[in-house]
Amino acid sequence: MRIGELAGRTGVSVRSLRYYEEQGLLLSERTAGGHRDYAEWAIDRVIHIQELFAAGLSSKKIFQLLPCMRDIDGGANEFATPELVEELAGERDRINGTIADLIRSRDVLDEVITRAAERFTTA
C-alpha cells in the first residue's frame, strides 16, 4: 500500500510515517516509480509505534523494542535480552508512577469540583 493509504488506515500523518522510516522503525519497499510501498503488517507496526510513543518511550527505545513485538510473522521476544527486559520494566514503573500522579491530580480536581458545586446548590 502507498504511504497515503497507510496514513489513512492508521490515522497517522504522512510526515510521521516518513519520520518513523528515517528512525528505522518502519520499512517500505520502493516501486519502480520510486513511491513507498508498505506491506499489510505495517498497519500493526504503526499502531504499536504510536502506542509506545504515547507511553513516553523514545524512538531509540522503540527501535530496540520493535523486534520483540508481534507484527510481522507472529513471533515475539526472540530478540529480547535481559538488559532490555530490565529497561522495559523501568519504563513500566515510570508509566505506573505517571498514572498514580494523574489519579491523584484527578482526585484533587474531583474534590474542588464537588466543593464548588455544593456552593452553587446551597445558594
MOPAC internal coordinates of N, CA, C and O (Angstrom, degrees):
PM7 1SCF
backbone

  N    0.0000 0     0.00 0     0.00 0    0    0    0
  C    1.4458 1     0.00 0     0.00 0    1    0    0
  C    1.5227 1   107.84 1     0.00 0    2    1    0
  O    1.2310 1   120.61 1   -27.86 1    3    2    1
  N    1.2940 1   116.43 1   152.14 1    3    2    1
  C    1.4570 1   121.62 1   179.70 1    5    3    2
  C    1.5298 1   110.17 1   -80.46 1    6    5    3
  O    1.2310 1   120.86 1   -13.33 1    7    6    5
  N    1.3113 1   115.96 1   166.67 1    7    6    5
  C    1.4641 1   121.39 1  -174.87 1    9    7    6
  C    1.5265 1   112.09 1   -61.86 1   10    9    7
  O    1.2310 1   119.98 1   143.17 1   11   10    9
  N    1.3140 1   117.64 1   -36.83 1   11   10    9
  C    1.4616 1   120.46 1   178.83 1   13   11   10
  C    1.5185 1   112.46 1   -64.20 1   14   13   11
  O    1.2310 1   120.61 1   141.08 1   15   14   13
  N    1.3233 1   116.44 1   -38.92 1   15   14   13
  C    1.4615 1   120.18 1   178.13 1   17   15   14
  C    1.5319 1   110.36 1   -68.14 1   18   17   15
  O    1.2310 1   120.61 1   137.64 1   19   18   17
  N    1.3458 1   116.44 1   -42.36 1   19   18   17
  C    1.4595 1   119.47 1   177.92 1   21   19   18
  C    1.5251 1   110.16 1   -61.56 1   22   21   19
  O    1.2310 1   120.38 1   138.25 1   23   22   21
  N    1.3042 1   116.89 1   -41.75 1   23   22   21
  C    1.4668 1   120.72 1   177.06 1   25   23   22
  C    1.5233 1   110.60 1   -60.18 1   26   25   23
  O    1.2310 1   120.48 1   134.36 1   27   26   25
  N    1.3121 1   116.69 1   -45.64 1   27   26   25
  C    1.4615 1   120.88 1  -179.39 1   29   27   26
  C    1.5223 1   113.00 1   -65.27 1   30   29   27
  O    1.2310 1   120.41 1   141.81 1   31   30   29
  N    1.3127 1   116.82 1   -38.19 1   31   30   29
  C    1.4666 1   120.54 1  -177.22 1   33   31   30
  C    1.5233 1   112.97 1   -77.67 1   34   33   31
  O    1.2310 1   120.27 1   159.50 1   35   34   33
  N    1.3304 1   117.08 1   -20.50 1   35   34   33
  C    1.4638 1   119.95 1  -178.87 1   37   35   34
  C    1.5182 1   113.38 1  -109.31 1   38   37   35
  O    1.2310 1   120.17 1   166.16 1   39   38   37
  N    1.3389 1   117.29 1   -13.84 1   39   38   37
  C    1.4558 1   120.50 1  -177.13 1   41   39   38
  C    1.5223 1   113.16 1    74.90 1   42   41   39
  O    1.2310 1   120.41 1  -161.33 1   43   42   41
  N    1.3171 1   116.83 1    18.67 1   43   42   41
  C    1.4603 1   122.92 1  -179.18 1   45   43   42
  C    1.5310 1   108.11 1  -107.83 1   46   45   43
  O    1.2310 1   120.33 1   -40.28 1   47   46   45
  N    1.3104 1   116.98 1   139.72 1   47   46   45
  C    1.4620 1   119.95 1  -177.21 1   49   47   46
  C    1.5265 1   111.65 1   -66.82 1   50   49   47
  O    1.2310 1   121.17 1   -26.43 1   51   50   49
  N    1.3138 1   115.37 1   153.57 1   51   50   49
  C    1.4587 1   121.74 1   175.72 1   53   51   50
  C    1.5273 1   109.86 1   -58.50 1   54   53   51
  O    1.2310 1   120.73 1   140.70 1   55   54   53
  N    1.3105 1   116.22 1   -39.30 1   55   54   53
  C    1.4694 1   120.58 1   179.02 1   57   55   54
  C    1.5287 1   110.83 1   -60.25 1   58   57   55
  O    1.2310 1   120.30 1   136.59 1   59   58   57
  N    1.3362 1   117.02 1   -43.41 1   59   58   57
  C    1.4669 1   120.32 1   178.37 1   61   59   58
  C    1.5174 1   111.10 1   -63.89 1   62   61   59
  O    1.2310 1   120.38 1   139.00 1   63   62   61
  N    1.3193 1   116.88 1   -41.00 1   63   62   61
  C    1.4604 1   119.86 1   179.23 1   65   63   62
  C    1.5163 1   111.08 1   -62.27 1   66   65   63
  O    1.2310 1   120.21 1   139.67 1   67   66   65
  N    1.3133 1   117.20 1   -40.33 1   67   66   65
  C    1.4696 1   120.11 1   176.43 1   69   67   66
  C    1.5247 1   110.56 1   -63.80 1   70   69   67
  O    1.2310 1   120.27 1   140.07 1   71   70   69
  N    1.3270 1   117.10 1   -39.93 1   71   70   69
  C    1.4649 1   121.32 1   177.03 1   73   71   70
  C    1.5290 1   110.60 1   -61.95 1   74   73   71
  O    1.2310 1   120.23 1   135.55 1   75   74   73
  N    1.3281 1   117.17 1   -44.45 1   75   74   73
  C    1.4577 1   120.75 1   178.98 1   77   75   74
  C    1.5258 1   110.15 1   -58.05 1   78   77   75
  O    1.2310 1   120.95 1   139.76 1   79   78   77
  N    1.3174 1   115.79 1   -40.24 1   79   78   77
  C    1.4604 1   119.50 1   179.36 1   81   79   78
  C    1.5289 1   110.73 1   -67.34 1   82   81   79
  O    1.2310 1   120.19 1   137.93 1   83   82   81
  N    1.3187 1   117.25 1   -42.07 1   83   82   81
  C    1.4676 1   121.12 1   177.95 1   85   83   82
  C    1.5243 1   111.63 1   -59.46 1   86   85   83
  O    1.2310 1   120.67 1   145.03 1   87   86   85
  N    1.3296 1   116.33 1   -34.97 1   87   86   85
  C    1.4603 1   121.64 1  -178.69 1   89   87   86
  C    1.5315 1   112.83 1   -83.69 1   90   89   87
  O    1.2310 1   120.11 1   176.95 1   91   90   89
  N    1.3230 1   117.40 1    -3.05 1   91   90   89
  C    1.4562 1   121.55 1  -179.71 1   93   91   90
  C    1.5157 1   113.45 1    80.73 1   94   93   91
  O    1.2310 1   120.46 1  -164.86 1   95   94   93
  N    1.3344 1   116.73 1    15.14 1   95   94   93
  C    1.4570 1   121.20 1  -178.33 1   97   95   94
  C    1.5256 1   112.60 1   -87.02 1   98   97   95
  O    1.2310 1   120.47 1   159.98 1   99   98   97
  N    1.3112 1   116.71 1   -20.02 1   99   98   97
  C    1.4535 1   122.57 1  -174.53 1  101   99   98
  C    1.5226 1   108.53 1  -139.46 1  102  101   99
  O    1.2310 1   120.70 1   -40.16 1  103  102  101
  N    1.3047 1   116.26 1   139.84 1  103  102  101
  C    1.4616 1   121.29 1  -178.73 1  105  103  102
  C    1.5191 1   110.42 1  -116.81 1  106  105  103
  O    1.2310 1   121.59 1   -32.59 1  107  106  105
  N    1.3191 1   114.56 1   147.41 1  107  106  105
  C    1.4662 1   119.73 1   173.86 1  109  107  106
  C    1.5158 1   108.58 1  -142.09 1  110  109  107
  O    1.2310 1   121.71 1   -21.70 1  111  110  109
  N    1.3023 1   114.33 1   158.30 1  111  110  109
  C    1.4619 1   121.75 1   170.38 1  113  111  110
  C    1.5223 1   106.06 1   -95.25 1  114  113  111
  O    1.2310 1   120.54 1   -12.89 1  115  114  113
  N    1.2979 1   116.57 1   167.11 1  115  114  113
  C    1.4637 1   120.69 1   175.33 1  117  115  114
  C    1.5211 1   109.10 1  -114.70 1  118  117  115
  O    1.2310 1   121.19 1   -43.80 1  119  118  117
  N    1.3275 1   115.32 1   136.20 1  119  118  117
  C    1.4623 1   120.15 1   176.18 1  121  119  118
  C    1.5250 1   108.34 1   -75.87 1  122  121  119
  O    1.2310 1   121.04 1    -8.20 1  123  122  121
  N    1.3161 1   115.62 1   171.80 1  123  122  121
  C    1.4682 1   120.25 1   177.46 1  125  123  122
  C    1.5206 1   110.75 1   -58.60 1  126  125  123
  O    1.2310 1   120.61 1   150.28 1  127  126  125
  N    1.3248 1   116.43 1   -29.72 1  127  126  125
  C    1.4570 1   121.35 1   179.22 1  129  127  126
  C    1.5244 1   113.31 1   -85.57 1  130  129  127
  O    1.2310 1   120.13 1  -178.75 1  131  130  129
  N    1.3319 1   117.36 1     1.25 1  131  130  129
  C    1.4577 1   121.13 1   177.42 1  133  131  130
  C    1.5201 1   115.23 1    89.09 1  134  133  131
  O    1.2310 1   120.16 1  -175.38 1  135  134  133
  N    1.3317 1   117.30 1     4.62 1  135  134  133
  C    1.4643 1   120.47 1   179.39 1  137  135  134
  C    1.5202 1   110.51 1   -80.96 1  138  137  135
  O    1.2310 1   121.30 1   -32.06 1  139  138  137
  N    1.3216 1   115.13 1   147.94 1  139  138  137
  C    1.4622 1   119.92 1   175.37 1  141  139  138
  C    1.5267 1   109.19 1   -69.10 1  142  141  139
  O    1.2310 1   121.40 1   -38.37 1  143  142  141
  N    1.3304 1   114.93 1   141.63 1  143  142  141
  C    1.4499 1   121.23 1   177.80 1  145  143  142
  C    1.5272 1   107.28 1  -133.94 1  146  145  143
  O    1.2310 1   120.81 1   -61.76 1  147  146  145
  N    1.3335 1   116.05 1   118.24 1  147  146  145
  C    1.4609 1   121.96 1  -175.98 1  149  147  146
  C    1.5094 1   110.82 1  -104.75 1  150  149  147
  O    1.2310 1   121.24 1   -36.42 1  151  150  149
  N    1.3270 1   115.24 1   143.58 1  151  150  149
  C    1.4641 1   121.11 1   174.80 1  153  151  150
  C    1.5278 1   108.86 1   -76.04 1  154  153  151
  O    1.2310 1   120.85 1   -15.28 1  155  154  153
  N    1.3024 1   115.98 1   164.72 1  155  154  153
  C    1.4619 1   121.67 1  -179.02 1  157  155  154
  C    1.5292 1   111.85 1   -60.40 1  158  157  155
  O    1.2310 1   119.87 1   145.41 1  159  158  157
  N    1.3336 1   117.86 1   -34.59 1  159  158  157
  C    1.4642 1   121.17 1  -179.16 1  161  159  158
  C    1.5241 1   112.41 1   -63.98 1  162  161  159
  O    1.2310 1   119.88 1   163.18 1  163  162  161
  N    1.3224 1   117.84 1   -16.82 1  163  162  161
  C    1.4660 1   120.90 1  -179.21 1  165  163  162
  C    1.5275 1   111.23 1   -62.33 1  166  165  163
  O    1.2310 1   119.87 1   153.38 1  167  166  165
  N    1.3135 1   117.85 1   -26.62 1  167  166  165
  C    1.4659 1   120.85 1   178.50 1  169  167  166
  C    1.5227 1   109.82 1   -61.02 1  170  169  167
  O    1.2310 1   120.53 1   128.86 1  171  170  169
  N    1.3443 1   116.58 1   -51.14 1  171  170  169
  C    1.4655 1   119.88 1   178.40 1  173  171  170
  C    1.5188 1   111.29 1   -62.63 1  174  173  171
  O    1.2310 1   120.37 1   140.71 1  175  174  173
  N    1.3283 1   116.90 1   -39.29 1  175  174  173
  C    1.4628 1   120.90 1  -179.82 1  177  175  174
  C    1.5318 1   110.29 1   -60.51 1  178  177  175
  O    1.2310 1   119.96 1   134.12 1  179  178  177
  N    1.3186 1   117.68 1   -45.88 1  179  178  177
  C    1.4640 1   121.56 1  -179.44 1  181  179  178
  C    1.5214 1   110.59 1   -63.87 1  182  181  179
  O    1.2310 1   120.31 1   138.52 1  183  182  181
  N    1.3138 1   117.02 1   -41.48 1  183  182  181
  C    1.4663 1   120.28 1   178.34 1  185  183  182
  C    1.5225 1   110.15 1   -62.10 1  186  185  183
  O    1.2310 1   120.16 1   136.50 1  187  186  185
  N    1.3394 1   117.30 1   -43.50 1  187  186  185
  C    1.4642 1   120.17 1   176.93 1  189  187  186
  C    1.5276 1   111.27 1   -61.55 1  190  189  187
  O    1.2310 1   120.22 1   136.77 1  191  190  189
  N    1.3055 1   117.18 1   -43.23 1  191  190  189
  C    1.4610 1   121.07 1   179.37 1  193  191  190
  C    1.5284 1   109.93 1   -60.01 1  194  193  191
  O    1.2310 1   120.38 1   133.87 1  195  194  193
  N    1.3138 1   116.88 1   -46.13 1  195  194  193
  C    1.4626 1   121.34 1   179.18 1  197  195  194
  C    1.5304 1   111.29 1   -59.57 1  198  197  195
  O    1.2310 1   120.61 1   135.55 1  199  198  197
  N    1.3216 1   116.43 1   -44.45 1  199  198  197
  C    1.4625 1   120.66 1  -179.95 1  201  199  198
  C    1.5270 1   111.05 1   -62.44 1  202  201  199
  O    1.2310 1   120.65 1   139.15 1  203  202  201
  N    1.3206 1   116.36 1   -40.85 1  203  202  201
  C    1.4668 1   120.29 1  -178.60 1  205  203  202
  C    1.5244 1   111.58 1   -70.62 1  206  205  203
  O    1.2310 1   120.04 1   140.49 1  207  206  205
  N    1.3354 1   117.53 1   -39.51 1  207  206  205
  C    1.4649 1   119.73 1   174.10 1  209  207  206
  C    1.5280 1   110.48 1   -62.25 1  210  209  207
  O    1.2310 1   120.62 1   137.83 1  211  210  209
  N    1.3269 1   116.42 1   -42.17 1  211  210  209
  C    1.4730 1   120.61 1   179.61 1  213  211  210
  C    1.5213 1   111.17 1   -62.46 1  214  213  211
  O    1.2310 1   120.40 1   150.73 1  215  214  213
  N    1.3200 1   116.83 1   -29.27 1  215  214  213
  C    1.4690 1   120.94 1   178.51 1  217  215  214
  C    1.5202 1   112.01 1   -79.51 1  218  217  215
  O    1.2310 1   120.69 1   175.44 1  219  218  217
  N    1.3360 1   116.29 1    -4.56 1  219  218  217
  C    1.4583 1   119.79 1   176.41 1  221  219  218
  C    1.5143 1   115.03 1    95.64 1  222  221  219
  O    1.2310 1   119.77 1  -170.59 1  223  222  221
  N    1.3227 1   118.04 1     9.41 1  223  222  221
  C    1.4537 1   119.95 1   178.58 1  225  223  222
  C    1.5212 1   110.37 1   -78.74 1  226  225  223
  O    1.2310 1   120.94 1   -31.16 1  227  226  225
  N    1.3191 1   115.82 1   148.84 1  227  226  225
  C    1.4621 1   121.28 1   178.07 1  229  227  226
  C    1.5278 1   109.77 1   -81.82 1  230  229  227
  O    1.2310 1   120.46 1   -16.93 1  231  230  229
  N    1.3251 1   116.73 1   163.07 1  231  230  229
  C    1.4624 1   120.05 1   178.54 1  233  231  230
  C    1.5251 1   110.22 1   -63.01 1  234  233  231
  O    1.2310 1   119.90 1   147.20 1  235  234  233
  N    1.3230 1   117.81 1   -32.80 1  235  234  233
  C    1.4717 1   121.11 1   177.81 1  237  235  234
  C    1.5277 1   110.57 1   -63.78 1  238  237  235
  O    1.2310 1   120.25 1   135.27 1  239  238  237
  N    1.3279 1   117.14 1   -44.73 1  239  238  237
  C    1.4610 1   121.54 1   179.21 1  241  239  238
  C    1.5310 1   110.11 1   -67.29 1  242  241  239
  O    1.2310 1   120.34 1   140.16 1  243  242  241
  N    1.3244 1   116.96 1   -39.84 1  243  242  241
  C    1.4619 1   120.78 1   178.46 1  245  243  242
  C    1.5257 1   110.15 1   -63.02 1  246  245  243
  O    1.2310 1   120.62 1   139.89 1  247  246  245
  N    1.3268 1   116.42 1   -40.11 1  247  246  245
  C    1.4602 1   121.34 1   178.08 1  249  247  246
  C    1.5306 1   110.49 1   -57.80 1  250  249  247
  O    1.2310 1   120.73 1   139.19 1  251  250  249
  N    1.3328 1   116.20 1   -40.81 1  251  250  249
  C    1.4644 1   120.74 1   178.92 1  253  251  250
  C    1.5269 1   111.71 1   -69.11 1  254  253  251
  O    1.2310 1   120.71 1   146.20 1  255  254  253
  N    1.3028 1   116.24 1   -33.80 1  255  254  253
  C    1.4470 1   121.86 1  -172.56 1  257  255  254
  C    1.5305 1   114.02 1   -83.65 1  258  257  255
  O    1.2310 1   119.89 1   145.51 1  259  258  257
  N    1.3031 1   117.82 1   -34.49 1  259  258  257
  C    1.4661 1   121.06 1  -172.72 1  261  259  258
  C    1.5314 1   114.70 1   -55.22 1  262  261  259
  O    1.2310 1   118.67 1   141.03 1  263  262  261
  N    1.3267 1   120.14 1   -38.97 1  263  262  261
  C    1.4682 1   117.73 1   179.45 1  265  263  262
  C    1.5314 1   113.29 1   -63.32 1  266  265  263
  O    1.2310 1   120.32 1   163.14 1  267  266  265
  N    1.3176 1   116.99 1   -16.86 1  267  266  265
  C    1.4659 1   121.20 1  -179.58 1  269  267  266
  C    1.5170 1   112.69 1   -89.24 1  270  269  267
  O    1.2310 1   120.08 1   174.34 1  271  270  269
  N    1.3220 1   117.45 1    -5.66 1  271  270  269
  C    1.4581 1   121.22 1  -173.93 1  273  271  270
  C    1.5194 1   111.31 1  -100.91 1  274  273  271
  O    1.2310 1   121.21 1   -25.51 1  275  274  273
  N    1.3219 1   115.29 1   154.49 1  275  274  273
  C    1.4594 1   121.33 1   178.29 1  277  275  274
  C    1.5223 1   109.18 1   -85.09 1  278  277  275
  O    1.2310 1   120.35 1   -68.55 1  279  278  277
  N    1.3235 1   116.94 1   111.45 1  279  278  277
  C    1.4537 1   118.90 1   170.98 1  281  279  278
  C    1.5159 1   111.80 1  -158.84 1  282  281  279
  O    1.2310 1   120.34 1   175.68 1  283  282  281
  N    1.3182 1   116.96 1    -4.32 1  283  282  281
  C    1.4562 1   118.46 1   179.15 1  285  283  282
  C    1.5206 1   110.57 1  -114.96 1  286  285  283
  O    1.2310 1   120.36 1   117.48 1  287  286  285
  N    1.3250 1   116.91 1   -62.52 1  287  286  285
  C    1.4573 1   119.48 1  -174.54 1  289  287  286
  C    1.5210 1   113.61 1  -121.43 1  290  289  287
  O    1.2310 1   120.49 1  -167.90 1  291  290  289
  N    1.3325 1   116.66 1    12.10 1  291  290  289
  C    1.4509 1   119.78 1   178.96 1  293  291  290
  C    1.5103 1   113.66 1    86.99 1  294  293  291
  O    1.2310 1   119.99 1   168.37 1  295  294  293
  N    1.3222 1   117.63 1   -11.63 1  295  294  293
  C    1.4573 1   120.93 1   178.69 1  297  295  294
  C    1.5200 1   109.92 1   -77.07 1  298  297  295
  O    1.2310 1   121.17 1   -25.24 1  299  298  297
  N    1.3164 1   115.37 1   154.76 1  299  298  297
  C    1.4625 1   118.80 1   178.78 1  301  299  298
  C    1.5145 1   109.28 1  -151.42 1  302  301  299
  O    1.2310 1   121.32 1   -27.95 1  303  302  301
  N    1.3171 1   115.07 1   152.05 1  303  302  301
  C    1.4554 1   123.89 1   173.94 1  305  303  302
  C    1.5181 1   114.54 1    63.99 1  306  305  303
  O    1.2310 1   119.38 1  -166.86 1  307  306  305
  N    1.3203 1   118.79 1    13.14 1  307  306  305
  C    1.4515 1   119.48 1   179.69 1  309  307  306
  C    1.5219 1   111.93 1   -72.33 1  310  309  307
  O    1.2310 1   119.53 1   160.99 1  311  310  309
  N    1.3101 1   118.51 1   -19.01 1  311  310  309
  C    1.4482 1   121.73 1  -179.22 1  313  311  310
  C    1.5201 1   112.43 1  -110.52 1  314  313  311
  O    1.2310 1   120.00 1  -173.86 1  315  314  313
  N    1.3030 1   117.61 1     6.14 1  315  314  313
  C    1.4550 1   120.85 1  -179.10 1  317  315  314
  C    1.5278 1   109.62 1   -70.70 1  318  317  315
  O    1.2310 1   121.33 1   -39.13 1  319  318  317
  N    1.3155 1   115.07 1   140.87 1  319  318  317
  C    1.4587 1   121.44 1   175.68 1  321  319  318
  C    1.5243 1   107.66 1  -118.06 1  322  321  319
  O    1.2310 1   119.72 1   -18.84 1  323  322  321
  N    1.3228 1   118.15 1   161.16 1  323  322  321
  C    1.4622 1   119.15 1   176.58 1  325  323  322
  C    1.5274 1   112.03 1   -57.85 1  326  325  323
  O    1.2310 1   120.50 1   144.91 1  327  326  325
  N    1.3238 1   116.66 1   -35.09 1  327  326  325
  C    1.4628 1   120.00 1   178.97 1  329  327  326
  C    1.5243 1   111.63 1   -65.80 1  330  329  327
  O    1.2310 1   120.79 1   137.16 1  331  330  329
  N    1.3333 1   116.10 1   -42.84 1  331  330  329
  C    1.4582 1   120.03 1   178.87 1  333  331  330
  C    1.5236 1   110.46 1   -64.49 1  334  333  331
  O    1.2310 1   120.37 1   137.81 1  335  334  333
  N    1.3126 1   116.90 1   -42.19 1  335  334  333
  C    1.4665 1   120.54 1   178.41 1  337  335  334
  C    1.5288 1   109.78 1   -59.94 1  338  337  335
  O    1.2310 1   120.20 1   138.31 1  339  338  337
  N    1.3172 1   117.22 1   -41.69 1  339  338  337
  C    1.4662 1   120.87 1   179.15 1  341  339  338
  C    1.5323 1   111.10 1   -65.79 1  342  341  339
  O    1.2310 1   120.40 1   137.40 1  343  342  341
  N    1.3240 1   116.84 1   -42.60 1  343  342  341
  C    1.4623 1   120.44 1   178.19 1  345  343  342
  C    1.5289 1   110.69 1   -62.98 1  346  345  343
  O    1.2310 1   120.70 1   138.02 1  347  346  345
  N    1.3180 1   116.27 1   -41.98 1  347  346  345
  C    1.4648 1   120.11 1  -179.71 1  349  347  346
  C    1.5151 1   111.40 1   -67.63 1  350  349  347
  O    1.2310 1   120.31 1   144.33 1  351  350  349
  N    1.3212 1   117.01 1   -35.67 1  351  350  349
  C    1.4674 1   119.96 1   175.24 1  353  351  350
  C    1.5292 1   109.61 1   -62.55 1  354  353  351
  O    1.2310 1   120.44 1   141.46 1  355  354  353
  N    1.3267 1   116.77 1   -38.54 1  355  354  353
  C    1.4648 1   120.36 1   175.43 1  357  355  354
  C    1.5181 1   112.16 1   -63.69 1  358  357  355
  O    1.2310 1   120.63 1   139.33 1  359  358  357
  N    1.3350 1   116.39 1   -40.67 1  359  358  357
  C    1.4688 1   120.45 1   177.01 1  361  359  358
  C    1.5298 1   110.01 1   -63.16 1  362  361  359
  O    1.2310 1   120.55 1   138.17 1  363  362  361
  N    1.3315 1   116.56 1   -41.83 1  363  362  361
  C    1.4661 1   120.26 1   178.08 1  365  363  362
  C    1.5197 1   110.71 1   -61.31 1  366  365  363
  O    1.2310 1   120.27 1   137.84 1  367  366  365
  N    1.3437 1   117.10 1   -42.16 1  367  366  365
  C    1.4627 1   120.78 1   178.40 1  369  367  366
  C    1.5261 1   110.81 1   -62.79 1  370  369  367
  O    1.2310 1   120.81 1   140.11 1  371  370  369
  N    1.3406 1   116.06 1   -39.89 1  371  370  369
  C    1.4676 1   120.27 1   177.91 1  373  371  370
  C    1.5203 1   110.45 1   -62.61 1  374  373  371
  O    1.2310 1   120.67 1   135.74 1  375  374  373
  N    1.3326 1   116.33 1   -44.26 1  375  374  373
  C    1.4621 1   121.21 1   179.20 1  377  375  374
  C    1.5234 1   110.20 1   -63.33 1  378  377  375
  O    1.2310 1   120.18 1   136.53 1  379  378  377
  N    1.3266 1   117.26 1   -43.47 1  379  378  377
  C    1.4657 1   120.29 1   177.58 1  381  379  378
  C    1.5227 1   111.43 1   -60.54 1  382  381  379
  O    1.2310 1   120.13 1   141.72 1  383  382  381
  N    1.3268 1   117.36 1   -38.28 1  383  382  381
  C    1.4643 1   120.71 1   176.55 1  385  383  382
  C    1.5218 1   111.31 1   -64.14 1  386  385  383
  O    1.2310 1   120.81 1   138.60 1  387  386  385
  N    1.3244 1   116.05 1   -41.40 1  387  386  385
  C    1.4659 1   120.30 1   178.12 1  389  387  386
  C    1.5255 1   110.73 1   -63.71 1  390  389  387
  O    1.2310 1   120.66 1   138.52 1  391  390  389
  N    1.3152 1   116.35 1   -41.48 1  391  390  389
  C    1.4664 1   120.23 1   177.99 1  393  391  390
  C    1.5249 1   110.18 1   -61.65 1  394  393  391
  O    1.2310 1   120.27 1   135.39 1  395  394  393
  N    1.3283 1   117.10 1   -44.61 1  395  394  393
  C    1.4703 1   120.85 1   179.51 1  397  395  394
  C    1.5247 1   110.54 1   -61.73 1  398  397  395
  O    1.2310 1   120.29 1   138.70 1  399  398  397
  N    1.3310 1   117.04 1   -41.30 1  399  398  397
  C    1.4717 1   120.69 1   177.37 1  401  399  398
  C    1.5218 1   110.79 1   -62.55 1  402  401  399
  O    1.2310 1   120.22 1   137.13 1  403  402  401
  N    1.3135 1   117.18 1   -42.87 1  403  402  401
  C    1.4638 1   120.85 1   179.68 1  405  403  402
  C    1.5261 1   111.32 1   -64.93 1  406  405  403
  O    1.2310 1   120.42 1   140.73 1  407  406  405
  N    1.3127 1   116.81 1   -39.27 1  407  406  405
  C    1.4662 1   119.81 1   178.11 1  409  407  406
  C    1.5290 1   110.35 1   -63.44 1  410  409  407
  O    1.2310 1   120.44 1   137.74 1  411  410  409
  N    1.3305 1   116.76 1   -42.26 1  411  410  409
  C    1.4723 1   119.43 1   177.29 1  413  411  410
  C    1.5303 1   110.60 1   -62.39 1  414  413  411
  O    1.2310 1   120.32 1   137.85 1  415  414  413
  N    1.3128 1   116.99 1   -42.15 1  415  414  413
  C    1.4657 1   120.30 1   178.50 1  417  415  414
  C    1.5258 1   110.91 1   -62.89 1  418  417  415
  O    1.2310 1   120.68 1   137.60 1  419  418  417
  N    1.3206 1   116.30 1   -42.40 1  419  418  417
  C    1.4643 1   119.84 1   177.88 1  421  419  418
  C    1.5197 1   110.95 1   -62.22 1  422  421  419
  O    1.2310 1   120.19 1   139.42 1  423  422  421
  N    1.3387 1   117.25 1   -40.58 1  423  422  421
  C    1.4657 1   121.05 1   179.69 1  425  423  422
  C    1.5244 1   110.98 1   -62.93 1  426  425  423
  O    1.2310 1   120.36 1   140.45 1  427  426  425
  N    1.3321 1   116.92 1   -39.55 1  427  426  425
  C    1.4643 1   120.07 1   177.15 1  429  427  426
  C    1.5220 1   110.05 1   -63.72 1  430  429  427
  O    1.2310 1   120.61 1   135.25 1  431  430  429
  N    1.3248 1   116.44 1   -44.75 1  431  430  429
  C    1.4683 1   119.85 1   178.08 1  433  431  430
  C    1.5124 1   111.67 1   -62.07 1  434  433  431
  O    1.2310 1   120.26 1   139.08 1  435  434  433
  N    1.3234 1   117.12 1   -40.92 1  435  434  433
  C    1.4654 1   120.42 1   177.42 1  437  435  434
  C    1.5247 1   110.76 1   -58.80 1  438  437  435
  O    1.2310 1   120.80 1   137.76 1  439  438  437
  N    1.3161 1   116.08 1   -42.24 1  439  438  437
  C    1.4660 1   120.17 1   179.84 1  441  439  438
  C    1.5290 1   111.24 1   -64.60 1  442  441  439
  O    1.2310 1   120.53 1   135.83 1  443  442  441
  N    1.3119 1   116.58 1   -44.17 1  443  442  441
  C    1.4676 1   120.73 1   178.91 1  445  443  442
  C    1.5256 1   109.99 1   -62.95 1  446  445  443
  O    1.2310 1   120.29 1   136.34 1  447  446  445
  N    1.3223 1   117.05 1   -43.66 1  447  446  445
  C    1.4646 1   121.00 1  -179.91 1  449  447  446
  C    1.5247 1   110.42 1   -62.97 1  450  449  447
  O    1.2310 1   120.55 1   135.70 1  451  450  449
  N    1.3131 1   116.55 1   -44.30 1  451  450  449
  C    1.4666 1   121.01 1  -179.46 1  453  451  450
  C    1.5295 1   110.40 1   -61.20 1  454  453  451
  O    1.2310 1   120.08 1   132.81 1  455  454  453
  N    1.3344 1   117.46 1   -47.19 1  455  454  453
  C    1.4687 1   120.63 1  -179.91 1  457  455  454
  C    1.5251 1   112.05 1   -64.28 1  458  457  455
  O    1.2310 1   121.11 1   139.03 1  459  458  457
  N    1.3111 1   115.48 1   -40.97 1  459  458  457
  C    1.4693 1   119.15 1   179.09 1  461  459  458
  C    1.5299 1   110.35 1   -65.22 1  462  461  459
  O    1.2310 1   120.14 1   138.29 1  463  462  461
  N    1.3165 1   117.33 1   -41.71 1  463  462  461
  C    1.4562 1   121.55 1  -179.33 1  465  463  462
  C    1.5139 1   110.84 1   -65.57 1  466  465  463
  O    1.2310 1   120.47 1   143.75 1  467  466  465
  N    1.3356 1   116.70 1   -36.25 1  467  466  465
  C    1.4689 1   120.23 1   178.34 1  469  467  466
  C    1.5335 1   110.72 1   -62.81 1  470  469  467
  O    1.2310 1   119.76 1   142.26 1  471  470  469
  N    1.3046 1   118.07 1   -37.74 1  471  470  469
  C    1.4680 1   120.94 1   178.99 1  473  471  470
  C    1.5086 1   110.68 1   -63.36 1  474  473  471
  O    1.2310 1   120.20 1   142.64 1  475  474  473
  N    1.3230 1   117.22 1   -37.36 1  475  474  473
  C    1.4597 1   120.36 1  -178.31 1  477  475  474
  C    1.5319 1   111.49 1   -75.14 1  478  477  475
  O    1.2310 1   119.91 1   147.70 1  479  478  477
  N    1.3045 1   117.77 1   -32.30 1  479  478  477
  C    1.4647 1   119.52 1  -177.86 1  481  479  478
  C    1.5287 1   111.69 1   -81.83 1  482  481  479
  O    1.2310 1   119.52 1   157.62 1  483  482  481
  N    1.3311 1   118.52 1   -22.38 1  483  482  481
  C    1.4771 1   120.62 1   179.86 1  485  483  482
  C    1.5185 1   111.23 1   -92.05 1  486  485  483
  O    1.2310 1   120.51 1   169.28 1  487  486  485
  N    1.3069 1   116.64 1   -10.72 1  487  486  485
  C    1.4690 1   119.03 1  -177.41 1  489  487  486
  C    1.5035 1   112.36 1   -82.90 1  490  489  487
  O    1.2310 1   120.10 1   180.00 1  491  490  489

